[in-house]
């Protein structure tokens, strides 16, 4: 729509119909639709804004040299090609630099590639609206684009002079796609996802991003041995144009054929470890049994009252968040302050009560984790909770949702009937959300009241059998310390739809670290030994 809400007479503003965000690229600002609507209705224009150009963090930039080309390691690449696609070189810091622009072509950030280790960093202004787009000389009106997730792939494709497609590098790899970036891709009628996946990236990131861009215009190249990421294809001397021509629609019709699924199956078989999901670092036994943490699944965790369900779930989710899995906590039973304190203590590995001088350091480190918290507490109806989760998934690209616990969502909704029927409806809603939005949902649930000496089973989960039928994974904390002198506590994997492997994981609790992880406890014992003087050992 034409913009009239600011001092600019030319250009367009964009409205996100999903979130109600009003984005003006000319001003590089985002506000709510309600605020923008007032300006439109009254014909009022904002006071002129003095736009401040984005100031680079790297003042010593120059043209790319042959030294930089050699360090990049792409065979046949010339410095003139890199200069032509907008690259700059910082010889002192050994990095390549690219400017990020918004939909109005204003510089709003920068992205750098460190030549020493191929790592990347992105820096943006407050609006986070920048993209790296190369359309070639005199070809700014292309209607098709290829989306890549790293600068190496961007350089390879941008220097190939593909006549039909612009090349777009996502600002934050596969971790996040801010809604402020979407206006920069509005002009393209076809978007091809050609992404590079590694152990830290979600296998289904392309499908999640495509939902933000209208799936009908999105195509996908699944990585296989014959259709790898662009920089790998260049190294193997494969024809990138032929690979690009094989892109298939992200969105399939209601009925499909094996031929349409064939390439997806081959890609999964050749990348089985990535398909298995993100691996836990604190719980290697879970990796052996569950294989990994995957999007689109529903996990149910249950255990006796006081067995440590919340404490285990917090460490379980912290482990994943530390590996980049964007997490949303819904803690209805414990207030967020207490939950965050538990997570921080598990993150640090020891209590900070008598080491308050370290608090600022560790709090700053913890803030960098992709973790969000819902502000609900106590009993809550289903509708506002689901609305909050859907909003967070769209805006923050949430990959893991924890609900602790499900019983707090019962008894306050519009359902007027049997409580078991109400619970079944809530579980069905979360099952549908996990599948539709490709998000892993973990539900903490209380068990039925049973004799303490009896082991819990999948039938012990409160409610009907629907809970365990809908779940992909059922985890049960068994606490035999309550009934036996030598009893142990352990986590039982009672259902595993993905691989079928069942088993148990011993749970030894470290009170100082609030941790069930054997690796954390081993590290603590090592630190304790190092503190003991040699004469006392």
C-alpha angles and dihedrals in degrees: 000000000000113000119239100148095086138044094268118101096196135053137041139279123214130219121202103216091198099055103017092238117157111209124189111189093190091062093028090226135129125207138158122281089239092061093045092048092058090056092049095047095048095039087234119153121205119250109271112277119222099227113216115210115236109262115218121233088218111067097171099069123143140161117301114268133206087254090062091047091053092048090051090061099214108142115237095009115141128203090237090061092053092047089050093058093050101263121152130191133226105198095187095054095031098231142128116232131207129182120234117218133191129224091283090053092248117146106247103158148346140241124207136195116209107218094205098065104004091243119149136215131192125204122185142166123254095284097055091210101135129120133177107234128172118187101166127246113315092355103102092128098067113138096203130065140181117222118211129180103219141038095245091061090043092055092048095051097037091055092049091074094225103193098204103046140050116220120234126189114203111234098227102030109232095327100086142353109198116215088233088071095057097083089061089064098042094099093061118091094191128037122188117200110213102168136171115226127200134167093285097050130083115250091218099045092116093058092048092050092045090061088064093051103044109272092227091075096042128098128184137213109202112209114249133154090268095039105039129157114298097258090049090048090053092050090051092045093240121159106255092195091058090050091048090053090059095063113132130205117274090214116062128195121256091265123044140169135233089252090061091049096042097093093046090053093049091048092052093048092051093046100037096144091054091046089052089068139230113337123228115238096195096045111044091166089064089055090053093051107029094028091218147322111290133189120244096037132117118221124190120200121191138166142145120297110279094015093121103261094149094042092051093044092051092054091042090055094040091057090055095043090054087059093052102268103145106229135197118197122205105187109177096162102045124041117248093244092059093042092050090049089054092048091048092051091049089047093052097038097226138049118276095205093107095029101058091147087072095051098091092050095050094040090054090050092048092050089065092067115101093243129135133182131212113227096222117119131178123004114355134177118243100242101064091042093054091045090054092048093049091050092049092047091053098043101035101025092238113201101179129039123188121197113192103209132359097199090069089068094059129092098025102072131092091265113116107188146058114354091225091055089050092052091048090054091051092049091048089053092053091044089053092046093051092051099041097045097032094236128142110238121197115195120194110207136178118239126234118272104270137157112287093231093057120089116240117245136182086274089060093071109111115259131017128332090267092088095061093035092057094043123094092200131026116194120187126191106216113197112190093167087085093064106024135049091223095033120139135210119231143160115245120204097212098170131025114170096179102059104358093230113144129187147113137278118205114235114213110175125219107200096197094054095030084227137144092187118116091203092055091049092048090052090050092051089050091052090049092052091050090055092057112092113240092244091056097046 
